[in-house]
Amino acid sequence: MRASSAMIPLAVILAAISCSRKPEAGAGPGDPLVYAGDSALYREDVLRLIPSGLAPDDSSELFRNIVDRWVETRILEEVARENIVDRERIDRLAEDYRNRLIVDEYLRKMGDIAPAEVASEEITAYYRQYGDSMTLEEPLVKGIFVRTIVKDDALANIRRWMMSAQPADIDELEKKGLKEATGYEYFAERWVEWSELARQLPERVPDADIFLKENRDVEFVSGGTVYLLHVSDYILSGNVMPEDFARQKIVGILADRRQGEYLKNLKLSIYRKAIKEGKLKKGSYDPLIRIP
């Protein structure tokens, strides 16, 4: 989805609007993108506000939107100030937003220090209770992956060692077969999501479930590089997650739950202290009844 000015988070817009400096003479590559009165907006200031990982088109559009917002604010601010009657409401909204940022940052920091260690027994108990509902959205795979050049002298042996996948052959593969290799992963003893493996292949597999049913040893060749995959085991989409794979996800679930409980108890403690000190008073609603 393409970013639009309406979709830019308020925090980004506010940050972009505040990014202005006095023009710096002889700034070289840091020359201002645009001037407005005695302020200037620099490329580095805009780039700092763009999240990493965006598609190029989305990143470019967000860049333009931030610049356009900055220009709009600088040019229209004075006119808007003269024509907006309810300035007090704007000031209150800005102050409320600032206070919310402060509170959210405090809760984030407190959440980071919440006890997150999860005991193995808790994980096992959770899986026994909820494991049947933890189904796979994509296949899981165990196996071996090697990426090497097509002219690799060891290629025939690599194929043989991978197809065998016996411990002695894996030793041979790792000792003698990887001199020309540009990629190697042994995951025969742990489950890997198909999407993680697919990122390393040069071709898209339309249906991973069908592909795994029909292939145990497969090669892809692209641009002088050969990609070899040996599948030693797999679990298809829709099946229940095996416990050894589900454990990491369960750790995340339980850690988030524990963090939520920690923050709830923290807020409850602060509220009670505020009531005791007279800073918080019950009216027709008891703030202690339901703390998010």
Beta strands, then each sheet from edge to edge (+ up, - down):
strand 1: 32-36
strand 2: 39-42
strand 3: 140-149
strand 4: 183-186
strand 5: 192-193
strand 6: 217-222
strand 7: 225-235
sheet 1: 1+ 2-
sheet 2: 4+ 3- 5+
sheet 3: 4+ 3- 7+ 6-
end
